[in-house]
């Protein structure tokens, strides 16, 4: 059909004009107009080497807006290498195609909207170079407006289905939150601002979070939720400090309105904004969110010793001393919601209770003891779970399928998620578990059991 053909068009095409309802472009001088026209074509310079391996999406229901939380060069290198979005919009208005817009890009990670999970399979992801609490440039606004108009027209996506990553991301239980929760990401938060959305041709937005309302998730950051869904004034200045999320009020965080970043766009200001101090009501999660245990997040303790997030034990998380300084590298908004956070380990990452919370005995939680058979939490007693030895691997919030065979290929089990970094394969012979990102479809061991996100 004509629509199907449009969906499969290569992403490296010229921008089309804004669609119905889009805000009129800002008036430019002749020189500025010529410069904008020159930059209007989408570049394939940073096309991901993973592009051709990505499957076509069966549906496109959402557009999800992200902020890189870092510089253009570093973001482009990482996003291209891992195929983590469809487009990047640079500060000068240049747009880069990373993954063909009809294919799956792994940009949303652990995500849910209206009960639908795994939004990578149902959405287009756009990364905008910048930070969640700072305005974007005029060139970015114009380029993003045109790109959104084109995508909304092709995929028939209404304005209120153009969402921010902070709206759709959710977290599994961790040391601080015992249930699945909202608040894992602040990424793209500024795109909830009604005035900015109007400039982007988005004349409506969601009035509330459907998953919080339905009780599917609990609110780990009420301050952020208020920011995402409140009605903002119609005029905006150069600053958007009213959009800065405070630490989780649910956990006694800092006062609402505390700024998370300085106004200056300089590198030094950005670096300073990513440093914070643990204190009463301000935990590592409040500061770093899902990067709290990343190797790129460092902790300088009051005694002068330094460790990165991957080196800190479960006991230390529970007894983190006040005055510990937390610093995050300028590595961008990685879907570190990918493999590293998918596969957990009892002992290193915490206890089963720490890692699964209320889902400790759920059918969607799986345990892989060293050298042993795997079991779901529902098949075990609580005493059996608590007796799991250190080194036991865990998956929380997963389904299982298999065994893989010639008559039942992996694609028929988990579809396009077969090679996701968040999908895992358990080989019954070697009893090893391997990420889908490291799997060769032609060499999957027979009898492998596949674990993929719910």
Secondary structure, 3 states (H helix, E strand, C coil): CHHHHHHCCCCCCECCCCCCCCCCCCCCCHHHHHHHHHCCECECCCCCCCHHHCCECCCCCEEEEEECCCCHHHHHHHHHHHCCCCEEECCCCCEEECCCCCECCCCCCCEEECCEECHHHHEEEEEECCCCCCCCCHHHHHHHHHHHHHHHHHHCCCHHHEEEHHHHEEECCCCCCCCCEECCCCCCHHHHCHHHHHHCCCCCCCCCCHHHHCCCCEECCHHHHHHHHCCCCCCCCCCCHHHCCCCCHHHCCCCCCCCCCCCCCCHHHHHHHCEEECECCECHHHHHHHHCCCCCEEEECCCCCEEEHHHCCHHHHHCCCCCCEEEECCCCCCCCCCHHHHEEEECCCECHHHHHHHHCCCCCEEEECCCCCEEEHHHCCHHHHHCCCCCCEEEECEEEEECCCCCCCHHHHHHHHHHCCCCEEEECCCCEEEEHHHCCHHHCCCCCEEEEEC
